[in-house]
Amino acid sequence: MTLRVAKLRITSVWVLFLWVVLPLCGQQSSLNDLAAADGGGVFATGRYRDRFVEDGHREQEVQARLQTAFQQFFHGDPHTQSIYFETGSNSNGKLAYITDWANHDVRTEGMSYGMMIAVQLDRKEEFDSIWNWANTYMKVNDPKNPSYGFFAWSCKTDGTHNSDGPAPDGEQYFAMALYFASARWGDGKGIYDYHSEADTLLHAMLHRGLIKAHTRFGEIEGEAEVDSAHSMIRFTPNGGGRFFTDPSYHLPAFYELWARWGPSEDRAFWLKAAKVSREFFVKTTYSGTALAPVYANWDGTPHTNGFWQSGFFGYDSWRTAINWSVDWEWWHADSDEIILSDRIQNFFATQPATYADVYTLDGQSRGTVHASGLVAANATAGLAASNSSRAKLFYEELWRTPLPSGQFRYYGGMLWMLSYLHVSGQFRIWTPSWAEKTEARDRDAH
């Protein structure tokens, strides 16, 4: 179902003029100036809202809760609280991993989330330690391996690969966290040349060629993490995962930044990918509930396979609403995202207070757990919601939700922290110094 709502976007004619006519006229203008209009979001205004403070909580209280959460997840009791573990050092410095405690493994998803949380909270030591562990154990450096240039999505805590295959949600968060680290702390050398590392990773995500090989995991074909024909991120670049996507991997808010800061030859692609992902959100969500499937075909229809949640609104799906809502908060580029947030919050507002964690797309419960990660995602959906009174109810539920602990603290804890940062206005766009003058000039022009 296509939603026809007034868009806060520049017209295709204007894009054509900026990208084709001006260069032909000899104008020297970077693609940083030619990306989509900045809209009225925080990228343009630089103003971040703290919804907790707006709803009556004291700023000191908001900050204290965030610091408590960081302390618990990164330096709390190792048996019941922490998911961050230091494991010695090597020539690059300290090593540390984020673990999925319930499954006893280390995942690029959690490692990249941990880096994003660390850069947002100005915790450089933890950031560098996680990145060092990822490069030491997870990165595939064999040019004959089908996963060459990417990171094994799951490892044992000793660094042994459970699979060589990558999961592109990890690579995407790695790249964005690295760009933010470059802007916030400056670049170092080797793996700590953050900007160069991000550029290299983005280039591989888009351009890595097809590699076929026999590995200890069998005969595998692997290629780029992006399907260029559809301008969408793949579920995985290896095997059958190349031919469908995961709606929760679509990150148009990040793509807009890569269209400004990434490798210059690929900036036009990322701008297009942001537009495609926004349109995809509408296609893949169910019209009455805005629930998205765990996996989807390129046309947005559910992609079902052996995983029981594949055609349902499941654990991966929770993040989809975070992605479109943050995109609206940052860019105000597609007002369909307002409608989607209103729909999903309206749906969960009609459910029992202890609503389940898995649903059919039309809203039939298939789960049994009231999950803190879904509570966090539904709160973040408020960033794009038009019904502020209803959104406040979801913010307050996040506020009341205890910090996840025990066996299942990993996924819920990561989503709790990321969502808390978004809702409190402390998940920031850290702009490279070389881009600050250009963006300031563009804001003045608007």
PLY file of the C-alpha trace (Angstrom):
ply
format ascii 1.0
element vertex 446
property float x
property float y
property float z
element edge 445
property int vertex1
property int vertex2
end_header
0.00 0.00 0.00
1.56 3.29 -1.12
1.13 6.24 1.21
0.64 9.60 -0.48
1.65 12.27 2.00
3.44 15.56 1.43
7.15 14.87 1.38
9.83 17.13 2.78
12.21 16.31 -0.08
13.71 18.12 -2.98
12.20 17.25 -6.32
13.80 14.91 -8.81
14.15 17.78 -11.25
16.21 19.75 -8.76
18.38 16.69 -8.05
18.96 16.29 -11.80
19.92 19.96 -12.07
22.33 19.77 -9.14
23.97 16.52 -10.16
24.09 16.89 -13.95
23.70 20.47 -15.16
25.98 22.19 -12.67
28.96 19.88 -13.26
28.54 20.34 -17.00
28.65 24.08 -16.46
32.02 23.71 -14.76
30.84 24.41 -11.23
33.18 22.99 -8.59
30.81 21.63 -5.99
31.31 18.53 -3.88
28.74 15.80 -3.49
28.65 16.86 0.13
26.62 19.84 -1.14
24.59 17.71 -3.53
23.08 15.23 -1.10
19.37 15.36 -0.35
17.95 18.46 1.34
18.77 18.54 5.03
15.11 18.93 5.98
14.14 20.12 9.44
15.66 17.31 11.47
18.54 17.46 13.90
21.17 17.28 11.18
19.96 20.66 9.97
19.06 22.22 13.31
21.64 20.69 15.64
18.94 20.58 18.33
18.45 17.27 20.18
15.36 16.80 22.32
15.40 14.96 25.62
11.92 13.42 25.81
12.46 12.31 29.40
13.17 15.87 30.52
10.26 17.16 28.45
8.02 14.69 30.29
9.09 15.92 33.70
12.22 13.99 34.68
15.18 15.96 35.96
18.20 16.18 33.64
20.53 14.98 36.40
18.30 11.96 36.92
18.36 11.13 33.19
22.15 11.37 33.10
22.57 9.30 36.26
20.42 6.49 34.91
22.45 6.38 31.71
25.75 6.21 33.58
24.34 3.46 35.81
23.35 1.48 32.73
26.78 1.85 31.15
28.48 0.81 34.37
26.25 -2.26 34.66
26.58 -3.51 31.08
30.26 -2.70 30.65
31.75 -3.02 34.14
29.13 -4.69 36.30
28.99 -8.13 37.91
30.49 -10.51 35.31
27.98 -13.26 36.06
24.73 -11.33 36.13
25.24 -7.83 34.64
28.19 -7.20 32.35
28.30 -8.16 28.69
31.69 -6.43 28.13
34.79 -8.46 28.99
38.46 -7.49 28.73
40.77 -10.27 27.53
44.31 -8.98 27.78
46.14 -7.04 25.10
48.23 -7.26 21.94
50.44 -4.89 19.98
47.42 -2.66 19.25
46.47 -2.31 22.91
43.70 -3.72 25.06
41.25 -6.34 23.82
37.61 -6.69 24.84
34.45 -8.29 23.51
30.70 -7.93 23.94
29.09 -11.34 24.46
25.64 -12.78 23.95
25.62 -14.38 27.36
22.72 -16.74 26.60
24.41 -18.17 23.50
28.02 -17.93 24.72
29.28 -16.19 21.59
30.51 -12.85 20.31
28.52 -11.25 17.49
29.29 -8.34 15.18
25.86 -6.98 16.04
26.78 -6.57 19.70
30.37 -5.51 19.04
29.26 -2.72 16.73
26.49 -1.65 19.12
29.05 -1.57 21.91
31.30 0.69 19.84
28.41 3.00 19.03
27.45 3.28 22.69
31.08 3.93 23.63
31.59 6.74 21.12
28.32 8.38 22.12
29.39 8.33 25.79
33.00 9.40 25.07
34.47 6.08 26.23
37.46 5.77 23.91
39.21 3.00 25.82
36.24 0.66 25.57
35.70 1.62 21.92
39.29 0.86 20.94
39.37 -2.39 22.92
36.25 -3.71 21.15
37.52 -2.63 17.74
40.87 -4.27 18.42
39.20 -7.59 19.34
37.00 -7.43 16.22
40.01 -6.87 13.98
42.12 -9.49 15.75
39.58 -12.32 15.74
36.53 -11.52 13.62
37.93 -9.88 10.48
38.47 -12.19 7.50
41.80 -11.26 5.90
42.29 -14.17 3.50
41.68 -12.76 -0.02
40.55 -16.22 -1.18
37.84 -16.48 1.49
34.28 -15.62 0.34
33.98 -13.35 3.40
37.20 -11.46 2.67
37.15 -7.89 3.97
34.21 -8.48 6.29
33.78 -9.77 9.84
32.64 -13.22 10.95
29.23 -12.62 12.46
29.67 -15.11 15.33
32.76 -16.25 17.22
33.43 -18.17 20.38
34.78 -16.03 23.19
38.27 -17.37 22.43
38.00 -15.91 18.91
37.29 -19.15 17.03
34.81 -18.57 14.22
31.43 -20.23 14.50
30.94 -19.03 10.94
33.01 -16.98 8.52
29.87 -15.39 7.10
29.16 -11.73 7.84
25.93 -10.11 8.99
25.75 -6.64 7.40
24.01 -4.99 10.36
27.36 -5.32 12.13
29.40 -3.86 9.29
27.01 -0.92 8.98
27.22 -0.03 12.68
30.99 -0.55 12.62
31.33 1.95 9.77
29.07 4.57 11.34
30.72 4.25 14.76
34.14 4.65 13.14
33.13 7.85 11.33
31.78 9.25 14.60
34.99 8.25 16.41
37.05 10.03 13.75
35.01 13.18 14.23
34.96 13.05 18.03
38.49 11.93 18.84
40.53 12.35 15.67
42.34 9.62 13.75
45.25 7.56 14.93
47.36 5.00 13.13
46.67 1.52 11.81
43.28 0.18 12.87
42.74 3.41 14.82
42.77 5.51 11.66
39.02 5.47 12.07
38.07 7.40 8.96
40.23 5.29 6.68
38.91 2.10 8.26
35.31 3.23 7.70
36.03 4.17 4.09
37.63 0.79 3.43
34.70 -1.07 4.97
32.08 0.91 3.05
33.95 0.33 -0.20
33.99 -3.42 0.43
30.32 -3.46 1.39
29.43 -2.00 -1.99
32.16 -3.26 -4.34
33.56 -6.57 -3.07
33.58 -8.97 -6.00
32.28 -12.52 -6.11
34.55 -15.11 -4.48
33.85 -18.85 -4.65
35.85 -21.20 -2.46
35.85 -24.36 -0.45
36.18 -23.51 3.24
35.95 -25.52 6.42
32.29 -24.51 6.42
31.77 -25.98 2.94
31.54 -24.63 -0.62
30.58 -20.96 -0.37
30.00 -18.04 -2.71
30.28 -14.54 -1.31
30.13 -11.04 -2.71
29.25 -7.46 -1.73
26.93 -6.81 1.21
24.77 -4.50 -0.91
22.60 -5.66 -3.78
23.33 -2.84 -6.23
20.48 -3.74 -8.56
17.97 -3.09 -5.77
20.07 -0.53 -3.83
19.44 -2.53 -0.67
21.46 -4.22 2.01
21.50 -8.02 1.84
20.68 -10.33 4.73
24.15 -11.74 4.16
26.53 -11.56 1.19
27.12 -15.33 1.28
25.03 -18.17 -0.13
21.26 -17.88 -0.34
21.22 -14.86 1.98
22.33 -12.75 -0.98
18.88 -12.88 -2.52
16.76 -11.26 0.18
17.05 -8.62 2.89
16.32 -7.99 6.55
14.12 -4.91 7.08
15.90 -4.12 10.35
19.21 -3.78 8.47
17.93 -0.73 6.54
19.54 2.39 8.02
18.69 5.43 5.87
19.76 7.82 8.64
23.29 6.43 8.27
23.15 6.33 4.47
22.48 10.07 4.35
25.69 10.67 6.29
27.64 8.32 4.04
26.28 10.30 1.08
28.10 13.28 2.59
31.16 11.78 4.28
31.83 8.42 2.63
34.03 7.58 -0.36
33.25 10.25 -2.95
32.61 7.81 -5.80
29.81 6.12 -3.82
27.99 9.10 -2.32
25.29 9.18 -4.99
24.61 5.51 -4.36
24.08 5.98 -0.62
21.73 8.87 -1.25
19.68 6.62 -3.48
19.82 3.80 -0.93
18.35 6.10 1.72
15.38 6.88 -0.52
14.91 3.22 -1.43
14.95 2.14 2.22
12.34 4.73 3.17
10.06 3.44 0.45
10.84 -0.14 1.48
9.65 0.50 5.05
6.19 1.27 3.68
6.18 -1.80 1.44
7.37 -4.32 4.02
5.23 -3.26 7.00
1.67 -4.54 7.36
-0.81 -1.77 6.58
-2.81 -2.02 9.81
-0.05 -2.59 12.35
3.26 -1.38 10.80
4.79 -4.69 11.89
7.67 -5.80 9.67
8.82 -9.37 9.02
12.19 -10.65 10.16
13.20 -11.30 6.53
11.79 -9.81 3.34
12.08 -10.11 -0.41
13.18 -7.09 -2.44
9.54 -6.13 -3.01
8.91 -6.06 0.75
6.90 -9.28 0.97
7.90 -11.66 3.78
10.70 -14.07 2.97
10.06 -17.34 4.75
12.61 -20.08 5.32
13.52 -22.59 7.99
13.72 -20.00 10.78
10.35 -20.01 12.55
10.23 -16.22 12.96
11.21 -15.49 9.34
7.75 -14.37 8.18
6.70 -12.99 11.58
7.37 -9.80 13.50
10.24 -11.21 15.56
13.39 -10.22 17.40
15.19 -8.66 14.42
11.99 -6.85 13.43
11.87 -4.83 16.63
14.70 -2.63 15.32
12.89 -1.62 12.12
10.81 1.00 13.91
13.98 2.35 15.53
15.52 2.78 12.10
12.69 4.71 10.45
12.08 6.82 13.57
15.72 7.87 13.94
15.74 8.63 10.22
12.81 10.99 10.70
14.39 12.57 13.78
17.63 13.27 11.92
16.42 14.16 8.44
12.65 14.85 8.22
12.94 13.44 4.71
9.85 11.21 4.40
6.67 11.83 6.37
5.48 8.28 5.72
7.68 7.48 8.70
5.32 9.48 10.92
2.42 7.33 9.77
4.38 4.15 10.43
5.26 5.22 13.97
1.67 6.19 14.67
0.50 2.81 13.43
2.91 0.70 15.42
2.39 2.66 18.62
-1.37 2.51 18.14
-1.14 -1.26 17.69
0.89 -1.86 20.85
-1.30 0.57 22.80
-4.21 -1.80 22.13
-2.30 -4.84 23.39
-2.09 -6.04 26.99
0.41 -4.16 29.16
2.67 -7.22 29.06
2.47 -7.57 25.28
4.34 -10.42 23.63
7.64 -10.44 21.75
6.53 -12.16 18.49
3.48 -11.47 16.32
2.07 -12.33 12.94
2.19 -9.25 10.75
-1.55 -8.67 11.16
-1.15 -8.63 14.93
-1.80 -12.14 16.29
0.41 -12.95 19.25
2.88 -15.81 18.79
5.18 -15.08 21.72
5.20 -15.42 25.47
7.73 -12.86 26.76
7.33 -9.15 27.48
10.78 -8.18 26.23
12.75 -5.12 27.30
14.22 -4.86 23.80
10.79 -4.44 22.23
9.79 -1.95 24.93
12.90 0.03 23.98
12.13 -0.09 20.26
8.54 1.01 20.77
9.74 3.98 22.83
12.12 5.03 20.06
9.20 4.91 17.62
7.92 7.98 19.44
10.63 10.09 17.78
8.54 10.04 14.61
5.05 9.81 16.15
2.51 12.60 15.77
0.53 11.64 18.90
2.78 13.05 21.60
0.51 11.97 24.45
0.59 8.36 23.34
4.33 8.52 22.63
4.86 9.69 26.21
3.33 6.46 27.49
5.97 4.48 25.63
8.78 6.76 26.85
7.59 6.22 30.40
7.45 2.45 29.95
11.10 2.53 28.86
11.90 4.69 31.87
10.22 2.20 34.24
11.75 -0.89 32.61
14.52 -2.35 34.80
17.93 -2.78 33.24
18.08 -6.29 31.77
20.18 -8.69 33.81
20.83 -12.39 34.00
21.07 -14.86 31.14
19.21 -12.82 28.52
20.71 -9.41 29.24
22.62 -9.03 25.96
20.09 -8.14 23.24
17.61 -6.41 25.50
20.42 -4.51 27.19
21.93 -3.26 23.94
18.55 -2.10 22.60
17.71 -0.54 25.97
20.91 1.51 25.90
20.65 2.57 22.25
16.99 3.54 22.65
17.67 5.40 25.89
20.36 7.40 24.10
17.94 8.26 21.28
15.00 9.18 23.52
17.18 11.31 25.81
18.70 13.15 22.85
22.18 11.86 23.59
22.70 9.78 20.45
24.46 12.48 18.44
25.67 13.00 14.90
29.40 13.63 15.32
30.40 15.66 12.27
33.96 15.55 10.87
35.74 18.89 11.22
36.27 19.13 7.47
32.51 18.94 6.95
31.48 21.40 9.68
32.02 24.57 7.65
30.08 23.24 4.68
27.16 22.13 6.82
27.10 25.41 8.74
27.01 27.30 5.43
24.15 25.13 4.19
22.16 25.72 7.40
22.66 29.48 7.02
21.50 29.29 3.41
18.29 27.61 4.50
0 1
1 2
2 3
3 4
4 5
5 6
6 7
7 8
8 9
9 10
10 11
11 12
12 13
13 14
14 15
15 16
16 17
17 18
18 19
19 20
20 21
21 22
22 23
23 24
24 25
25 26
26 27
27 28
28 29
29 30
30 31
31 32
32 33
33 34
34 35
35 36
36 37
37 38
38 39
39 40
40 41
41 42
42 43
43 44
44 45
45 46
46 47
47 48
48 49
49 50
50 51
51 52
52 53
53 54
54 55
55 56
56 57
57 58
58 59
59 60
60 61
61 62
62 63
63 64
64 65
65 66
66 67
67 68
68 69
69 70
70 71
71 72
72 73
73 74
74 75
75 76
76 77
77 78
78 79
79 80
80 81
81 82
82 83
83 84
84 85
85 86
86 87
87 88
88 89
89 90
90 91
91 92
92 93
93 94
94 95
95 96
96 97
97 98
98 99
99 100
100 101
101 102
102 103
103 104
104 105
105 106
106 107
107 108
108 109
109 110
110 111
111 112
112 113
113 114
114 115
115 116
116 117
117 118
118 119
119 120
120 121
121 122
122 123
123 124
124 125
125 126
126 127
127 128
128 129
129 130
130 131
131 132
132 133
133 134
134 135
135 136
136 137
137 138
138 139
139 140
140 141
141 142
142 143
143 144
144 145
145 146
146 147
147 148
148 149
149 150
150 151
151 152
152 153
153 154
154 155
155 156
156 157
157 158
158 159
159 160
160 161
161 162
162 163
163 164
164 165
165 166
166 167
167 168
168 169
169 170
170 171
171 172
172 173
173 174
174 175
175 176
176 177
177 178
178 179
179 180
180 181
181 182
182 183
183 184
184 185
185 186
186 187
187 188
188 189
189 190
190 191
191 192
192 193
193 194
194 195
195 196
196 197
197 198
198 199
199 200
200 201
201 202
202 203
203 204
204 205
205 206
206 207
207 208
208 209
209 210
210 211
211 212
212 213
213 214
214 215
215 216
216 217
217 218
218 219
219 220
220 221
221 222
222 223
223 224
224 225
225 226
226 227
227 228
228 229
229 230
230 231
231 232
232 233
233 234
234 235
235 236
236 237
237 238
238 239
239 240
240 241
241 242
242 243
243 244
244 245
245 246
246 247
247 248
248 249
249 250
250 251
251 252
252 253
253 254
254 255
255 256
256 257
257 258
258 259
259 260
260 261
261 262
262 263
263 264
264 265
265 266
266 267
267 268
268 269
269 270
270 271
271 272
272 273
273 274
274 275
275 276
276 277
277 278
278 279
279 280
280 281
281 282
282 283
283 284
284 285
285 286
286 287
287 288
288 289
289 290
290 291
291 292
292 293
293 294
294 295
295 296
296 297
297 298
298 299
299 300
300 301
301 302
302 303
303 304
304 305
305 306
306 307
307 308
308 309
309 310
310 311
311 312
312 313
313 314
314 315
315 316
316 317
317 318
318 319
319 320
320 321
321 322
322 323
323 324
324 325
325 326
326 327
327 328
328 329
329 330
330 331
331 332
332 333
333 334
334 335
335 336
336 337
337 338
338 339
339 340
340 341
341 342
342 343
343 344
344 345
345 346
346 347
347 348
348 349
349 350
350 351
351 352
352 353
353 354
354 355
355 356
356 357
357 358
358 359
359 360
360 361
361 362
362 363
363 364
364 365
365 366
366 367
367 368
368 369
369 370
370 371
371 372
372 373
373 374
374 375
375 376
376 377
377 378
378 379
379 380
380 381
381 382
382 383
383 384
384 385
385 386
386 387
387 388
388 389
389 390
390 391
391 392
392 393
393 394
394 395
395 396
396 397
397 398
398 399
399 400
400 401
401 402
402 403
403 404
404 405
405 406
406 407
407 408
408 409
409 410
410 411
411 412
412 413
413 414
414 415
415 416
416 417
417 418
418 419
419 420
420 421
421 422
422 423
423 424
424 425
425 426
426 427
427 428
428 429
429 430
430 431
431 432
432 433
433 434
434 435
435 436
436 437
437 438
438 439
439 440
440 441
441 442
442 443
443 444
444 445
